[in-house]
Amino acid sequence: MQPVPSNSSPASPALPDSAARSPLLLLLRVNLLQSWRRLCSVREQSSLLTGIIVLFIGGYIVMAFGLFYRGLKFIGVFPGIGELLIERLLFLLFAFLFVLLLFSNLVISYSNFFRNRETAFLLTLPVPAQTVFQWKFLESTVLASWAFLFLIAPLLGAYGMWRNVPWHFYGLTVVLVGLFIVLPAVFGAWSAVNLARFLDRRAFQMAALVMACGLFFAVKYYLRPELVDEESLETRVLAVLDRLLSKTRFSQFPFLPSYWLSASVQQWAEGARAAAGFYVLVLLSHVLFFGTLACTRMGNLFYDATSIVHCRASAFGQWEWFRNLQDRRRQFHYRAGFMEVLFRLLPLRADVRALMVKDVRMFWRDTTQWGQSLVLFGLLGVYILNLRHFTSQISSPFWLHLISYLNLAACSLNLATLTTRFVFPQFSLEGKRLWIVGRAPLGLVQVVQTKFLLVTGASLVITLGMIALSCHMLQMPAERTAYFAGAITVMTLTLNALALGIGVLYPNLREDNPSKIVSGFGGTFALVMSFLYIVASVLLLAWGSPWRWNNELRDPPVLSCFVGFVVLSLALGYVPLKLALRRLRNYEH
C-alpha cells in the first residue's frame, strides 16, 4: 500500500488540472461549492420555510408577469399612440436601470475591493493582483445585478407574450441581459478604483462637487414640466403627445448601452432580424472590448488603490479646516464628540447611549453604507419634488385617492428597502465580536432592543418627514396628513421589527459585507415578507378609507379594515422580534 503524501488529504476531493493551474477557477469553484452547501443546509434546517420562500418568489414572478402583461395590453389598446408609448417606456426603463446598475456596481465594488476581509487576505497570498480583481469583480457584478434580473425577467416575458413572439426571442433576451449587465459592472469597478486612488486630492473633491451640482441643476432645468392648454389637448393630440415626450428623447441616444438593448429586443419582436442582430453585435463588441480591458489591465491599478486606501488617514486631510478641527480637539482634549452630545439630550442610560453611539459611528465610517442611502434619498427626493404636478392636472376624487395611497406605498417601499439593506444585517455585522457584546452588562437581549430603538427612531424621522412633505405636495388637508402619518408610523415599527427579528433568527456571522448578508436566505425572506406586508396594508387602508371616493360605496368597512391592518402589523412585527429575543435568551443560558 502506498503511503499518503503529507501534503495531501485523502478526504478532500481532487481538484481538476485547470482549477489547480488557474487561481480564479479555484476561487470560483470553492465559492460555488460553499454556496451550494449553504443552500442545502438551509433546506435541511427548515424545509417548510424554504418551501414558503420558493412559493413567495414564484408568486412574485407570476404576479409581476400578470401586472406587466395587463399594463401592456391596457396601453396597447389606444390606437396610434399605444405602441409609441410602450416603445418609449422600454427605452426609459432600461436607461434608468442602466444608471441604477452603474451606481449599485460603484458602491458594491468599492466595498468589495477595499472594505472586505477576503480581499485583504487574498492579497497576502501568492496570487496575482489581477486574479484577485477578476474574482472580486465577478462577485460584485452578481451582487449588484441579481435584483435587476429579478425585476426585468417578468417584464420581458410579458412583452414577448403581448407581441406573440417566437420561442427564440426568450433565448435572445437572456443573452442580451447577460451582456448588458457587464458594461455597468465594468464602469462601476473602474469608477470605484479611481475614486479610491484620487479621493484624497483636493482637485478631485472640488471637481466632483462642481460636477454633482452642475448635474443637479442641469437635470432640474431639463425636466421642467411642459404646460399644455385645454384647446391643444382637444384638437392636436399627437402634437401634444410628441411635445410631452420630448423630455424622454435622451433615452434614445444611440451611444447608450440601454438603447442597444431596447432596440434589439423590439426589433427582434417585430421580425427585423438584421437590425436586431446589428445592435446585438454592437453590444457584444463593447462588452468584449471593455471586459477584456478590465480583466487584463486593472490589476495594478487595483493594487495601488488598495495600498492608498489602507495608508491614508482621512480623505479630507488636504483641507485646512479639517486639520484645524483635529488639532483643536487634541488641544482641548474633548471628551465627547458630536454624537455623544446629541445622545446625552435623550433620557437614556449611559450603557444604552454608548451602544447607540457605537452603531452610529460604525455606520458613518462605512462609506458604502451611507453612500447607498444618499442614492435612495436622491431618487426619493426627485419623486417627491415631482408630486406637485399631479394636483394641478388631476381633479377627480378617485385619482386623487389613488395617488395618495400610491404615495403611501412608495414611501413604505422605500422604507422596506432601507430596513432590508441596513437593519437586517445589524446583528450579523457584529460577527466574531458578538461574544464581546454579549458579555457586556446589557446582555444580548437588551442589545437587540437598543438596536431596535435606534433604527426605529431614525426611520421615523425619515418616514414622517417624507410623508409630511409628500402630503404637502399633494395639497392634502391636515386630517388626511395625520391619517397617513399614523399609518406610516405603524408600518415603520412593523418593518423594523420584522427585519431585525429575521436578522437575529437567520444570522450570517462569518460575513462582514452587508451586501452578501442581505443577499442570503434571511435577507430574501425579509424582503419578500416586507413586500407582502406593504401590499396587504395599503390595500386594507385604501379599502377602509374614512373618506369616500366612490358614491356607490355607501358604508366603507373602516373599522374592520383598520383592525385587520393592526392585527397584521402585530403578527409580522411583534412575533419575529419576540422569537428573536427568546432565541437570544437561550444563547445566554
C-alpha positions as CSV (number, residue, x, y, z in Angstrom):
1,M,0.0,0.0,0.0
2,Q,1.3,3.4,-1.0
3,P,1.6,5.9,1.9
4,V,-0.4,9.0,1.6
5,P,1.8,12.1,1.0
6,S,2.0,14.5,3.8
7,N,0.9,17.5,1.7
8,S,-2.4,16.0,0.6
9,S,-5.6,14.9,2.3
10,P,-7.3,11.6,1.3
11,A,-10.7,13.0,2.4
12,S,-10.6,16.1,0.2
13,P,-11.7,15.7,-3.5
14,A,-9.1,16.1,-6.1
15,L,-9.1,19.4,-8.0
16,P,-9.2,19.4,-11.8
17,D,-6.0,20.3,-13.5
18,S,-7.5,23.5,-14.9
19,A,-8.5,24.6,-11.3
20,A,-5.1,23.8,-10.0
21,R,-3.4,25.9,-12.7
22,S,-5.8,28.8,-12.5
23,P,-6.4,30.5,-9.1
24,L,-9.5,32.2,-10.5
25,L,-11.2,28.9,-11.4
26,L,-10.2,27.6,-7.9
27,L,-11.8,30.6,-6.2
28,L,-14.9,30.2,-8.4
29,R,-15.2,26.5,-7.7
30,V,-14.7,26.8,-3.9
31,N,-17.3,29.6,-3.6
32,L,-19.9,27.9,-5.7
33,L,-19.4,24.8,-3.6
34,Q,-19.8,26.8,-0.4
35,S,-22.9,28.5,-1.7
36,W,-24.4,25.1,-2.6
37,R,-23.7,23.7,0.8
38,R,-25.3,26.8,2.5
39,L,-28.4,26.3,0.4
40,C,-28.5,22.6,1.3
41,S,-28.0,23.4,5.0
42,V,-30.9,25.9,4.9
43,R,-33.1,23.3,3.3
44,E,-32.2,20.7,5.9
45,Q,-32.9,23.1,8.8
46,S,-36.4,24.2,7.7
47,S,-38.0,22.5,4.7
48,L,-41.3,24.3,5.4
49,L,-39.7,27.7,5.5
50,T,-37.7,27.0,2.3
51,G,-40.9,26.0,0.6
52,I,-42.6,29.2,1.7
53,I,-39.7,31.2,0.3
54,V,-39.9,29.4,-3.0
55,L,-43.7,29.9,-3.1
56,F,-43.4,33.6,-2.4
57,I,-40.7,34.0,-5.1
58,G,-42.9,32.1,-7.6
59,G,-45.9,34.2,-6.5
60,Y,-44.0,37.4,-7.1
61,I,-42.9,36.3,-10.6
62,V,-46.5,35.3,-11.5
63,M,-48.0,38.4,-10.1
64,A,-45.4,40.7,-11.7
65,F,-45.8,39.0,-15.0
66,G,-49.6,39.4,-14.8
67,L,-49.4,43.1,-13.9
68,F,-46.9,43.8,-16.7
69,Y,-49.0,41.9,-19.2
70,R,-52.2,43.7,-18.3
71,G,-50.4,47.0,-18.3
72,L,-49.1,46.4,-21.8
73,K,-52.5,45.4,-23.0
74,F,-54.1,48.5,-21.5
75,I,-51.6,50.9,-23.1
76,G,-51.6,49.0,-26.4
77,V,-55.4,49.4,-26.8
78,F,-55.0,53.2,-27.6
79,P,-55.0,53.4,-31.4
80,G,-52.0,55.1,-33.0
81,I,-50.2,56.0,-29.7
82,G,-50.2,52.8,-27.7
83,E,-47.2,51.2,-29.4
84,L,-45.4,54.5,-29.3
85,L,-45.9,54.8,-25.6
86,I,-44.7,51.2,-25.0
87,E,-41.6,51.7,-27.1
88,R,-40.7,54.9,-25.2
89,L,-41.4,53.3,-21.9
90,L,-39.0,50.5,-22.7
91,F,-36.3,52.9,-23.7
92,L,-36.8,54.9,-20.5
93,L,-36.9,51.8,-18.2
94,F,-33.6,50.4,-19.5
95,A,-31.9,53.8,-19.4
96,F,-32.8,54.4,-15.8
97,L,-31.9,50.8,-14.9
98,F,-28.5,51.3,-16.5
99,V,-27.9,54.4,-14.3
100,L,-29.1,52.5,-11.2
101,L,-26.9,49.5,-12.1
102,L,-23.9,51.9,-12.5
103,F,-24.4,53.4,-9.0
104,S,-25.0,49.9,-7.5
105,N,-21.8,48.5,-9.0
106,L,-19.8,51.6,-7.9
107,V,-20.9,51.2,-4.3
108,I,-20.7,47.5,-4.0
109,S,-17.4,47.3,-5.9
110,Y,-15.8,49.9,-3.6
111,S,-16.9,47.9,-0.6
112,N,-15.9,44.6,-2.1
113,F,-12.5,45.8,-3.3
114,F,-11.3,47.9,-0.3
115,R,-13.5,47.0,2.7
116,N,-13.6,43.3,2.5
117,R,-11.5,40.9,4.7
118,E,-11.4,38.3,2.0
119,T,-9.8,40.8,-0.4
120,A,-7.1,41.7,2.2
121,F,-6.4,38.0,2.8
122,L,-6.1,37.1,-0.9
123,L,-3.7,39.9,-1.5
124,T,-1.3,38.4,1.1
125,L,-1.2,35.1,-0.8
126,P,1.0,34.3,-3.8
127,V,-2.0,35.1,-6.1
128,P,-1.6,37.9,-8.8
129,A,-3.5,41.1,-8.0
130,Q,-5.2,40.8,-11.4
131,T,-6.7,37.5,-10.4
132,V,-7.9,39.0,-7.1
133,F,-9.5,41.8,-9.1
134,Q,-11.1,39.4,-11.5
135,W,-12.7,37.4,-8.7
136,K,-14.0,40.4,-6.7
137,F,-15.2,41.9,-10.0
138,L,-17.3,38.8,-10.7
139,E,-18.6,38.7,-7.2
140,S,-19.6,42.4,-7.2
141,T,-21.3,42.0,-10.6
142,V,-23.5,39.2,-9.2
143,L,-24.3,41.1,-6.0
144,A,-25.2,44.3,-7.9
145,S,-27.2,42.7,-10.7
146,W,-29.4,39.9,-9.2
147,A,-32.2,42.3,-8.3
148,F,-32.1,43.7,-11.8
149,L,-32.5,40.3,-13.3
150,F,-35.3,39.5,-10.7
151,L,-37.2,42.6,-11.9
152,I,-36.7,42.5,-15.6
153,A,-37.5,38.8,-16.2
154,P,-41.3,39.1,-15.8
155,L,-41.4,42.3,-17.9
156,L,-39.6,40.8,-20.9
157,G,-41.7,37.7,-20.6
158,A,-44.9,39.8,-20.6
159,Y,-43.7,41.8,-23.5
160,G,-42.9,38.7,-25.5
161,M,-46.4,37.3,-24.9
162,W,-48.0,40.6,-25.7
163,R,-46.2,40.7,-29.1
164,N,-46.7,36.9,-29.7
165,V,-43.1,36.4,-30.4
166,P,-41.5,33.0,-31.3
167,W,-39.6,30.9,-28.8
168,H,-36.1,32.1,-29.8
169,F,-37.0,35.6,-28.6
170,Y,-36.7,34.5,-25.0
171,G,-33.3,32.9,-25.5
172,L,-32.1,36.1,-27.2
173,T,-33.3,38.2,-24.2
174,V,-31.3,36.0,-21.8
175,V,-28.1,36.6,-23.8
176,L,-28.8,40.3,-24.2
177,V,-29.4,40.9,-20.5
178,G,-26.3,38.8,-19.6
179,L,-24.2,41.1,-21.9
180,F,-25.9,44.2,-20.7
181,I,-25.0,43.8,-17.0
182,V,-21.3,43.6,-17.9
183,L,-21.0,47.2,-19.0
184,P,-22.2,48.9,-15.9
185,A,-20.2,46.4,-13.9
186,V,-17.0,47.4,-15.7
187,F,-17.7,51.2,-15.5
188,G,-18.6,50.8,-11.8
189,A,-15.5,48.9,-11.0
190,W,-13.3,51.4,-12.9
191,S,-15.0,54.3,-11.1
192,A,-14.6,52.6,-7.7
193,V,-10.8,52.1,-8.3
194,N,-10.3,55.6,-9.4
195,L,-12.4,57.0,-6.6
196,A,-10.2,55.2,-4.1
197,R,-7.0,56.4,-5.8
198,F,-7.9,60.1,-6.0
199,L,-10.4,60.7,-3.3
200,D,-7.9,62.4,-1.0
201,R,-6.9,65.0,-3.6
202,R,-8.4,68.5,-3.3
203,A,-8.8,69.0,-7.0
204,F,-10.7,65.7,-7.4
205,Q,-13.0,66.6,-4.5
206,M,-13.7,70.1,-5.9
207,A,-14.3,68.7,-9.4
208,A,-16.7,66.0,-8.1
209,L,-18.6,68.6,-6.1
210,V,-18.9,71.0,-9.0
211,M,-19.9,68.2,-11.3
212,A,-22.6,67.0,-8.9
213,C,-24.0,70.5,-8.5
214,G,-23.9,71.1,-12.3
215,L,-25.6,67.8,-13.0
216,F,-28.4,68.5,-10.4
217,F,-29.2,71.9,-11.9
218,A,-29.0,70.6,-15.5
219,V,-31.5,67.7,-14.7
220,K,-33.8,70.2,-12.9
221,Y,-33.7,72.5,-15.9
222,Y,-34.2,69.7,-18.4
223,L,-37.1,68.1,-16.6
224,R,-39.2,71.3,-16.4
225,P,-42.9,70.4,-16.9
226,E,-44.5,71.2,-20.2
227,L,-47.6,73.4,-19.9
228,V,-50.4,72.5,-22.4
229,D,-53.7,74.3,-22.7
230,E,-57.0,72.5,-23.0
231,E,-57.6,73.6,-26.6
232,S,-54.5,71.9,-27.7
233,L,-55.5,68.7,-25.9
234,E,-58.8,68.6,-27.8
235,T,-57.5,69.5,-31.3
236,R,-53.9,68.3,-31.7
237,V,-53.4,65.2,-29.6
238,L,-50.4,63.7,-31.5
239,A,-48.6,67.0,-31.5
240,V,-49.2,67.5,-27.8
241,L,-48.1,63.9,-27.1
242,D,-44.8,64.4,-29.0
243,R,-44.3,67.6,-27.1
244,L,-44.8,65.9,-23.8
245,L,-42.5,63.0,-24.7
246,S,-39.7,65.4,-25.8
247,K,-38.2,65.1,-22.3
248,T,-37.7,61.4,-22.8
249,R,-35.6,61.6,-26.0
250,F,-32.4,61.3,-24.1
251,S,-33.2,57.6,-23.6
252,Q,-32.9,57.1,-27.4
253,F,-29.4,58.4,-27.6
254,P,-27.7,55.9,-29.9
255,F,-24.5,55.6,-27.9
256,L,-26.3,54.4,-24.7
257,P,-26.0,50.7,-23.9
258,S,-29.6,50.7,-22.8
259,Y,-30.5,51.9,-26.3
260,W,-28.8,48.9,-27.9
261,L,-30.6,46.5,-25.6
262,S,-34.1,48.1,-26.0
263,A,-33.7,48.4,-29.8
264,S,-32.5,44.8,-30.2
265,V,-35.4,43.5,-28.1
266,Q,-38.0,45.5,-30.0
267,Q,-36.6,44.9,-33.4
268,W,-36.4,41.1,-32.8
269,A,-40.0,41.1,-31.6
270,E,-41.1,42.9,-34.7
271,G,-39.3,40.5,-37.0
272,A,-36.5,42.8,-38.1
273,R,-33.8,40.2,-37.5
274,A,-31.0,42.1,-39.4
275,A,-31.5,45.3,-37.4
276,A,-31.7,43.4,-34.1
277,G,-28.6,41.4,-35.0
278,F,-26.7,44.7,-35.6
279,Y,-27.5,46.0,-32.1
280,V,-26.6,42.6,-30.6
281,L,-23.2,42.8,-32.3
282,V,-22.7,46.4,-31.1
283,L,-23.4,45.4,-27.5
284,L,-21.2,42.3,-27.8
285,S,-18.3,44.2,-29.2
286,H,-18.4,46.8,-26.4
287,V,-18.7,44.0,-23.8
288,L,-15.7,42.2,-25.2
289,F,-13.6,45.3,-25.5
290,F,-14.2,46.8,-22.1
291,G,-14.5,43.4,-20.4
292,T,-11.1,42.4,-21.8
293,L,-9.5,45.7,-20.6
294,A,-11.0,45.3,-17.1
295,C,-9.8,41.6,-16.8
296,T,-6.3,42.2,-18.1
297,R,-5.3,45.8,-17.2
298,M,-7.0,46.7,-13.9
299,G,-4.9,44.6,-11.6
300,N,-2.1,47.0,-11.0
301,L,-4.5,50.0,-10.6
302,F,-6.5,47.9,-8.1
303,Y,-3.4,47.0,-6.1
304,D,-2.2,50.7,-6.0
305,A,-5.7,51.8,-4.9
306,T,-5.8,49.2,-2.2
307,S,-2.4,50.5,-0.8
308,I,-3.6,54.1,-0.9
309,V,-6.9,53.4,0.9
310,H,-5.2,51.5,3.7
311,C,-2.4,54.1,4.1
312,R,-4.2,57.4,4.2
313,A,-5.8,58.6,7.5
314,S,-8.6,60.6,6.0
315,A,-9.8,61.7,2.6
316,F,-10.3,65.2,3.9
317,G,-6.7,65.6,5.1
318,Q,-5.9,68.1,2.4
319,W,-8.4,70.7,3.8
320,E,-7.0,73.2,6.3
321,W,-10.3,73.5,8.2
322,F,-10.3,69.7,8.8
323,R,-6.7,69.7,10.1
324,N,-7.5,72.7,12.4
325,L,-10.5,70.9,13.8
326,Q,-8.5,67.9,14.6
327,D,-5.7,70.0,16.2
328,R,-8.3,71.9,18.2
329,R,-9.8,68.6,19.5
330,R,-6.4,67.4,20.5
331,Q,-5.5,70.7,22.2
332,F,-8.6,71.0,24.4
333,H,-9.0,67.2,24.9
334,Y,-12.6,66.9,24.0
335,R,-14.1,64.1,26.0
336,A,-17.3,63.9,24.0
337,G,-17.9,64.1,20.3
338,F,-20.9,65.3,18.4
339,M,-22.8,62.0,18.7
340,E,-22.2,61.8,22.5
341,V,-23.5,65.3,23.0
342,L,-26.6,64.6,20.8
343,F,-27.5,61.4,22.6
344,R,-27.0,63.0,26.0
345,L,-30.1,65.1,25.3
346,L,-32.1,61.9,25.3
347,P,-33.3,60.3,28.6
348,L,-31.1,57.1,28.2
349,R,-28.8,55.2,30.4
350,A,-25.1,55.5,29.8
351,D,-24.6,51.9,28.5
352,V,-27.6,52.3,26.1
353,R,-26.2,55.6,24.9
354,A,-22.7,54.1,24.4
355,L,-24.1,51.3,22.3
356,M,-26.1,53.7,20.1
357,V,-23.1,55.9,19.6
358,K,-21.0,52.9,18.6
359,D,-23.6,51.8,15.9
360,V,-23.9,55.3,14.5
361,R,-20.1,55.6,14.3
362,M,-19.8,52.2,12.6
363,F,-22.5,53.3,10.1
364,W,-20.8,56.6,9.4
365,R,-17.3,55.2,9.0
366,D,-18.6,52.8,6.3
367,T,-18.7,54.9,3.1
368,T,-20.7,52.3,1.2
369,Q,-23.5,52.3,3.8
370,W,-24.3,56.0,3.7
371,G,-23.4,56.2,0.1
372,Q,-26.3,53.9,-0.8
373,S,-28.6,55.9,1.5
374,L,-27.8,59.0,-0.4
375,V,-28.7,57.3,-3.7
376,L,-32.0,56.2,-2.3
377,F,-32.8,59.5,-0.8
378,G,-31.9,61.3,-4.0
379,L,-34.3,59.1,-6.1
380,L,-37.0,59.7,-3.5
381,G,-36.4,63.4,-3.5
382,V,-36.8,63.5,-7.3
383,Y,-40.1,61.6,-6.8
384,I,-41.4,63.9,-4.1
385,L,-40.5,67.1,-5.9
386,N,-42.5,66.0,-9.0
387,L,-45.6,65.2,-6.9
388,R,-46.7,68.8,-7.2
389,H,-47.5,68.3,-10.9
390,F,-50.3,65.8,-10.1
391,T,-52.6,68.1,-8.2
392,S,-52.5,70.7,-11.0
393,Q,-53.5,68.2,-13.6
394,I,-56.0,65.9,-11.8
395,S,-59.2,66.9,-10.1
396,S,-61.1,63.6,-10.0
397,P,-61.6,62.3,-6.4
398,F,-60.9,58.8,-7.5
399,W,-57.5,59.6,-8.9
400,L,-56.5,61.8,-6.0
401,H,-57.5,59.0,-3.7
402,L,-55.5,56.5,-5.7
403,I,-52.4,58.8,-5.9
404,S,-52.4,59.4,-2.2
405,Y,-52.3,55.7,-1.4
406,L,-49.7,55.0,-4.1
407,N,-47.7,57.7,-2.4
408,L,-48.0,55.8,0.9
409,A,-46.9,52.6,-0.9
410,A,-43.9,54.4,-2.4
411,C,-42.8,55.7,1.0
412,S,-43.3,52.4,2.7
413,L,-41.4,50.5,-0.1
414,N,-38.5,52.9,0.2
415,L,-38.6,52.2,4.0
416,A,-38.6,48.4,3.3
417,T,-35.5,48.9,1.1
418,L,-33.8,50.7,3.9
419,T,-34.8,48.2,6.6
420,T,-33.8,45.2,4.5
421,R,-30.5,46.8,3.4
422,F,-29.4,48.3,6.7
423,V,-31.5,47.0,9.6
424,F,-31.4,43.3,8.7
425,P,-27.6,42.9,8.8
426,Q,-27.2,44.8,12.1
427,F,-26.9,41.7,14.3
428,S,-24.8,39.7,11.7
429,L,-22.3,42.6,11.4
430,E,-21.2,42.1,15.0
431,G,-19.7,38.9,13.7
432,K,-16.9,37.5,15.7
433,R,-17.2,40.4,18.1
434,L,-20.6,39.1,19.3
435,W,-19.2,37.4,22.3
436,I,-17.7,40.7,23.5
437,V,-21.1,42.5,23.1
438,G,-22.8,39.6,24.8
439,R,-20.6,39.8,27.9
440,A,-21.5,43.5,28.3
441,P,-23.8,44.4,31.2
442,L,-26.6,45.0,28.8
443,G,-26.8,41.4,27.5
444,L,-27.7,40.3,24.1
445,V,-31.5,40.8,24.6
446,Q,-31.1,44.5,25.6
447,V,-28.5,45.0,22.9
448,V,-31.1,44.0,20.2
449,Q,-33.8,46.0,21.9
450,T,-31.4,49.0,21.9
451,K,-30.7,48.5,18.2
452,F,-34.5,48.3,17.5
453,L,-35.0,51.6,19.4
454,L,-32.2,53.3,17.4
455,V,-33.2,52.2,14.0
456,T,-36.9,52.8,14.7
457,G,-36.2,56.4,15.9
458,A,-34.0,57.1,12.8
459,S,-36.6,55.6,10.5
460,L,-39.5,57.6,12.0
461,V,-37.6,60.8,11.4
462,I,-37.2,59.8,7.7
463,T,-40.6,58.4,7.0
464,L,-42.6,61.0,8.9
465,G,-40.6,63.7,7.0
466,M,-41.3,62.0,3.7
467,I,-45.0,61.5,4.3
468,A,-45.4,65.1,5.5
469,L,-43.6,66.6,2.6
470,S,-45.4,64.4,0.0
471,C,-48.8,65.2,1.5
472,H,-48.0,68.9,1.4
473,M,-47.0,68.5,-2.3
474,L,-50.3,66.7,-2.9
475,Q,-52.2,69.6,-1.1
476,M,-53.9,67.2,1.4
477,P,-55.8,68.6,4.4
478,A,-54.5,68.2,7.9
479,E,-56.7,65.3,8.9
480,R,-55.5,63.2,5.9
481,T,-51.9,64.0,6.6
482,A,-52.4,62.9,10.2
483,Y,-54.0,59.7,9.0
484,F,-51.2,58.8,6.7
485,A,-48.6,59.8,9.3
486,G,-50.2,57.4,11.8
487,A,-50.3,54.6,9.2
488,I,-46.6,55.1,8.2
489,T,-45.7,55.1,11.9
490,V,-47.2,51.7,12.5
491,M,-45.6,50.4,9.3
492,T,-42.2,51.7,10.4
493,L,-42.4,49.9,13.7
494,T,-43.5,46.7,11.9
495,L,-40.9,46.7,9.2
496,N,-38.0,47.4,11.6
497,A,-39.1,44.7,13.9
498,L,-39.6,42.3,11.0
499,A,-36.1,43.0,9.6
500,L,-34.3,42.9,12.9
501,G,-36.1,39.8,14.1
502,I,-35.4,37.8,11.0
503,G,-31.8,39.1,11.1
504,V,-31.4,37.5,14.5
505,L,-33.2,34.3,13.6
506,Y,-31.1,33.8,10.4
507,P,-27.7,35.5,11.0
508,N,-24.6,35.2,9.0
509,L,-21.8,35.8,11.5
510,R,-19.0,34.8,9.1
511,E,-19.6,37.6,6.6
512,D,-18.7,41.3,7.1
513,N,-20.1,42.5,3.8
514,P,-23.7,43.8,4.3
515,S,-24.5,43.2,0.6
516,K,-23.6,39.5,0.9
517,I,-25.6,39.2,4.2
518,V,-28.7,40.7,2.6
519,S,-28.3,38.5,-0.5
520,G,-28.7,35.3,1.6
521,F,-31.7,33.3,2.6
522,G,-32.7,35.5,5.6
523,G,-32.4,38.8,3.6
524,T,-34.6,37.4,0.8
525,F,-37.2,36.2,3.3
526,A,-37.3,39.6,5.0
527,L,-37.6,41.4,1.6
528,V,-40.5,39.1,0.5
529,M,-42.3,39.4,3.8
530,S,-41.9,43.2,3.8
531,F,-43.2,43.5,0.3
532,L,-46.3,41.3,1.0
533,Y,-47.0,43.2,4.2
534,I,-46.9,46.6,2.4
535,V,-49.2,45.4,-0.4
536,A,-51.7,44.0,2.1
537,S,-51.5,47.0,4.4
538,V,-52.0,49.6,1.6
539,L,-55.0,47.6,0.2
540,L,-56.6,47.4,3.6
541,L,-56.1,51.1,4.3
542,A,-57.3,52.1,0.9
543,W,-60.4,49.9,1.0
544,G,-61.3,51.1,4.5
545,S,-60.6,54.7,4.0
546,P,-62.8,57.1,6.0
547,W,-63.0,59.4,3.0
548,R,-65.4,58.3,0.4
549,W,-64.1,58.2,-3.1
550,N,-66.9,56.3,-4.7
551,N,-70.6,57.2,-4.4
552,E,-71.5,53.6,-4.7
553,L,-69.5,52.7,-1.6
554,R,-72.0,53.9,1.0
555,D,-70.6,52.3,4.1
556,P,-66.9,51.7,3.7
557,P,-65.6,49.0,6.2
558,V,-63.4,51.4,8.1
559,L,-63.3,49.5,11.4
560,S,-62.8,46.0,10.0
561,C,-60.0,47.2,7.7
562,F,-58.3,49.1,10.5
563,V,-58.5,46.1,12.8
564,G,-57.1,43.9,10.1
565,F,-54.2,46.3,9.5
566,V,-53.4,46.4,13.2
567,V,-53.6,42.6,13.6
568,L,-51.4,42.1,10.5
569,S,-48.8,44.6,11.8
570,L,-48.7,42.9,15.2
571,A,-48.3,39.5,13.7
572,L,-45.5,40.4,11.3
573,G,-43.7,42.8,13.7
574,Y,-44.1,41.5,17.2
575,V,-43.9,37.8,16.6
576,P,-40.5,37.7,14.7
577,L,-39.0,40.1,17.3
578,K,-40.3,38.1,20.2
579,L,-38.9,34.8,18.7
580,A,-35.6,36.5,18.2
581,L,-35.4,37.7,21.8
582,R,-36.3,34.3,23.0
583,R,-33.5,32.7,21.0
584,L,-31.1,35.2,22.4
585,R,-32.1,34.3,25.9
586,N,-31.3,30.7,25.1
587,Y,-27.9,31.8,23.8
588,E,-27.2,33.5,27.2
589,H,-28.3,30.5,29.2
